[in-house]
Amino acid sequence: MKRSVFNLLSFSILLLFASCSTDTQEVENATEQKEMSIIGRWVLIKSEDSDSRKTDHQNQPSDVILNIQKNGFFIVYDTLVDPKWRKKGLPLIQERTSGQWKLQDSLLTMMHEDKDTSFAEDFKVIRCDGNELVTERSNKKKTVYRTYGKK
């Protein structure tokens, strides 16, 4: 009798540990999948602020590109797409900012690195699938939504 109670208790503890590790693995896999879906080159399509001011970034002489790399670095740059501007001999790519990124749940933190300074910028990822990335950035005065398309 003592042996069967001991076996039942051991089995229950083993089952408890197995279910806890499965939950942890599921959370890690979900976070990893979210990070994998945010990685890549994104072109800024539109932006809108809380004052209902909308800006269409398509059909411009240059595209704003957000390149989020798997190694934890990012770069934001302009690239000329208008053939008339390309003929003028200007550099095709102009860097805006770069640094390191971190994604925790739906909070995307971008640590911008400049020559002498660095600063953090936090975004809430509203939606991220294979083709579209929508972010929200809020400060005391307004909220800005940016929509990116996969490049």
Contacts in CASP RR format, 6 or more apart in sequence:
PFRMAT RR
TARGET T0000
AUTHOR 0000-0000-0000
METHOD contacts of the structure
MODEL  1
MKRSVFNLLSFSILLLFASCSTDTQEVENATEQKEMSIIGRWVLIKSEDS
DSRKTDHQNQPSDVILNIQKNGFFIVYDTLVDPKWRKKGLPLIQERTSGQ
WKLQDSLLTMMHEDKDTSFAEDFKVIRCDGNELVTERSNKKKTVYRTYGK
K
31 103 0 8 1.000
31 104 0 8 1.000
31 105 0 8 1.000
34 103 0 8 1.000
34 125 0 8 1.000
34 128 0 8 1.000
35 103 0 8 1.000
37 128 0 8 1.000
37 129 0 8 1.000
37 130 0 8 1.000
38 68 0 8 1.000
38 103 0 8 1.000
38 108 0 8 1.000
38 125 0 8 1.000
38 128 0 8 1.000
38 133 0 8 1.000
39 68 0 8 1.000
39 69 0 8 1.000
39 70 0 8 1.000
40 67 0 8 1.000
40 68 0 8 1.000
40 69 0 8 1.000
40 150 0 8 1.000
40 151 0 8 1.000
41 65 0 8 1.000
41 66 0 8 1.000
41 67 0 8 1.000
41 150 0 8 1.000
41 151 0 8 1.000
42 65 0 8 1.000
42 66 0 8 1.000
42 67 0 8 1.000
42 68 0 8 1.000
42 133 0 8 1.000
42 148 0 8 1.000
42 149 0 8 1.000
42 150 0 8 1.000
42 151 0 8 1.000
43 63 0 8 1.000
43 64 0 8 1.000
43 65 0 8 1.000
43 66 0 8 1.000
43 148 0 8 1.000
43 149 0 8 1.000
43 150 0 8 1.000
43 151 0 8 1.000
44 57 0 8 1.000
44 63 0 8 1.000
44 64 0 8 1.000
44 65 0 8 1.000
44 66 0 8 1.000
44 146 0 8 1.000
44 147 0 8 1.000
44 148 0 8 1.000
45 56 0 8 1.000
45 57 0 8 1.000
45 58 0 8 1.000
45 147 0 8 1.000
45 148 0 8 1.000
45 149 0 8 1.000
46 54 0 8 1.000
46 55 0 8 1.000
46 56 0 8 1.000
46 57 0 8 1.000
46 58 0 8 1.000
46 146 0 8 1.000
46 147 0 8 1.000
47 54 0 8 1.000
47 55 0 8 1.000
47 57 0 8 1.000
47 144 0 8 1.000
47 145 0 8 1.000
47 146 0 8 1.000
47 147 0 8 1.000
48 54 0 8 1.000
48 55 0 8 1.000
48 144 0 8 1.000
48 145 0 8 1.000
49 142 0 8 1.000
49 143 0 8 1.000
49 144 0 8 1.000
49 145 0 8 1.000
50 142 0 8 1.000
50 143 0 8 1.000
50 144 0 8 1.000
51 142 0 8 1.000
57 63 0 8 1.000
57 64 0 8 1.000
60 81 0 8 1.000
60 82 0 8 1.000
61 80 0 8 1.000
61 81 0 8 1.000
61 82 0 8 1.000
61 84 0 8 1.000
61 85 0 8 1.000
62 78 0 8 1.000
62 79 0 8 1.000
62 80 0 8 1.000
62 81 0 8 1.000
62 82 0 8 1.000
62 85 0 8 1.000
62 94 0 8 1.000
63 78 0 8 1.000
63 79 0 8 1.000
63 81 0 8 1.000
63 151 0 8 1.000
64 76 0 8 1.000
64 77 0 8 1.000
64 78 0 8 1.000
64 96 0 8 1.000
65 75 0 8 1.000
65 76 0 8 1.000
65 77 0 8 1.000
65 78 0 8 1.000
65 79 0 8 1.000
65 151 0 8 1.000
66 74 0 8 1.000
66 76 0 8 1.000
66 133 0 8 1.000
66 148 0 8 1.000
67 74 0 8 1.000
67 75 0 8 1.000
67 76 0 8 1.000
67 77 0 8 1.000
68 74 0 8 1.000
68 101 0 8 1.000
69 75 0 8 1.000
72 100 0 8 1.000
72 101 0 8 1.000
72 102 0 8 1.000
73 98 0 8 1.000
73 99 0 8 1.000
73 100 0 8 1.000
73 101 0 8 1.000
74 98 0 8 1.000
74 99 0 8 1.000
74 100 0 8 1.000
74 101 0 8 1.000
74 110 0 8 1.000
75 95 0 8 1.000
75 97 0 8 1.000
75 98 0 8 1.000
75 99 0 8 1.000
76 95 0 8 1.000
76 96 0 8 1.000
76 97 0 8 1.000
76 98 0 8 1.000
77 93 0 8 1.000
77 94 0 8 1.000
77 95 0 8 1.000
77 96 0 8 1.000
78 93 0 8 1.000
78 94 0 8 1.000
78 96 0 8 1.000
79 92 0 8 1.000
79 93 0 8 1.000
79 94 0 8 1.000
80 86 0 8 1.000
80 90 0 8 1.000
80 92 0 8 1.000
80 93 0 8 1.000
86 92 0 8 1.000
97 112 0 8 1.000
97 114 0 8 1.000
98 112 0 8 1.000
98 113 0 8 1.000
99 110 0 8 1.000
99 111 0 8 1.000
99 112 0 8 1.000
99 113 0 8 1.000
99 118 0 8 1.000
100 110 0 8 1.000
100 111 0 8 1.000
100 113 0 8 1.000
101 108 0 8 1.000
101 109 0 8 1.000
101 110 0 8 1.000
101 111 0 8 1.000
102 108 0 8 1.000
102 109 0 8 1.000
102 111 0 8 1.000
103 109 0 8 1.000
103 125 0 8 1.000
106 124 0 8 1.000
106 125 0 8 1.000
106 126 0 8 1.000
107 122 0 8 1.000
107 123 0 8 1.000
107 124 0 8 1.000
107 125 0 8 1.000
108 122 0 8 1.000
108 123 0 8 1.000
108 124 0 8 1.000
108 125 0 8 1.000
108 135 0 8 1.000
109 120 0 8 1.000
109 121 0 8 1.000
109 122 0 8 1.000
109 123 0 8 1.000
110 120 0 8 1.000
110 121 0 8 1.000
110 122 0 8 1.000
110 123 0 8 1.000
111 118 0 8 1.000
111 119 0 8 1.000
111 120 0 8 1.000
112 118 0 8 1.000
112 119 0 8 1.000
112 120 0 8 1.000
112 121 0 8 1.000
121 137 0 8 1.000
122 137 0 8 1.000
123 135 0 8 1.000
123 136 0 8 1.000
123 137 0 8 1.000
124 135 0 8 1.000
124 136 0 8 1.000
124 137 0 8 1.000
124 138 0 8 1.000
125 133 0 8 1.000
125 134 0 8 1.000
125 135 0 8 1.000
126 134 0 8 1.000
126 135 0 8 1.000
126 136 0 8 1.000
126 145 0 8 1.000
127 133 0 8 1.000
127 134 0 8 1.000
128 134 0 8 1.000
130 150 0 8 1.000
131 149 0 8 1.000
131 150 0 8 1.000
132 147 0 8 1.000
132 148 0 8 1.000
132 149 0 8 1.000
132 150 0 8 1.000
133 147 0 8 1.000
133 148 0 8 1.000
133 149 0 8 1.000
133 150 0 8 1.000
134 145 0 8 1.000
134 146 0 8 1.000
134 147 0 8 1.000
134 148 0 8 1.000
135 145 0 8 1.000
135 146 0 8 1.000
135 148 0 8 1.000
136 143 0 8 1.000
136 144 0 8 1.000
136 145 0 8 1.000
137 143 0 8 1.000
137 144 0 8 1.000
137 146 0 8 1.000
138 144 0 8 1.000
END
